[in-house]
């Protein structure tokens, strides 16, 4: 059972360094990275234009640009702890994750004895950190059965349900998605669990070494958990929990969403029961998941150009036009389509101004393609 993609990429050392410099530079996220590469052709050319684009977006001074020395040092430090930085389309990059429009341009991957673990079909299991005994037991049993069926179980290395799912699949293969750098494990007590799962499994992170995870890093991590998988199983999740964010991201990414029902008297089951009401597939055993995923497994994965990658940019914009778009923006998130309609300007001009504002550190991107002004 393997996930197969239509082609394999291999970066040169120079390309890898340039890509790392670009994604580690201030205000460059995955979407902006992809737009810059599409417009300028390569990371080196994009790096040269960053100061000018940030200035056009209204930055008083250019943001920090990662130097070649810093990039080389990160690659060397990563290598010392067994981490390799891979790009979408390269052999070790999870194939389904590579199809996302905000896939990490470089992903830090770490594994020991199972080089194919990141390209095998994955199923995510997530849930409450403060799980019940019954929830933990079911998570372990379900994970074990899915592992025996050939799936790699992917989760976030958190306490509770995540931990139970990882522990049950140490032998069959499990992948931990980290919110911080590979050398900043959270929670710290799971360093031993991570070390154990690396023998037959792996760990991935888009964050640089030394990055200590903060609150806003966990939703970013969650999109990787859902994006790398065929589907997400939620076992115990209270209202407004991180697991429900993962389920929402899974739905937005076109992944399957599964939920394990629980007692209406237990607040830890409120979120999962709501997911079932909203159309998530009800799960009481592994066969419920396997039968739903079988048709998807039979379809090959194609790495197509991401949405918006081939959209042209136009950096010859009149300042008055730029100000018209800025005026329409505010602290409330708004969609690109609404900005185009309200401004009466072309998609090319609006996309370009948003890119400049982002590089200037003045724009925030939200889920569902929404943006707001900082």
Buried (B, 14 or more C-beta within 10 A) or exposed (E): EEBEBEEEBEBEEEBBBBBBBBBBBBBBBBBBBBBBBBBBEBBBEBBEBBBEBBBBBBBEEBBEBBEEEBBBEBBEBBEEEEBBBBBBBBBBBBBBBBBBBBBBBBBBBBBBEBEBBBBBBBBBBBBBBEBBEEBBEBBBBBBBBBBEBBBBBBBBBBBBBBBBBBBBBBBBBBBBBBBBBBBBBBEEEBEEBBEBBBBBBBBBBBBBBEBEBEEEBBBBBBBBBBBBBBBBBBBBBBEEBBBBBBBBBBBBBEBBBBBBBBEEEBBBBBBBBBBBEEEBBEBEEBEBBBEBBEEBBEEEBEBEEBEBBEBEBEEEBEEEBBEBBBEBBEEEBBEBEEBBEBBEBEBBBBBBBBBBBBBBBBBBBEEEBBBBBE
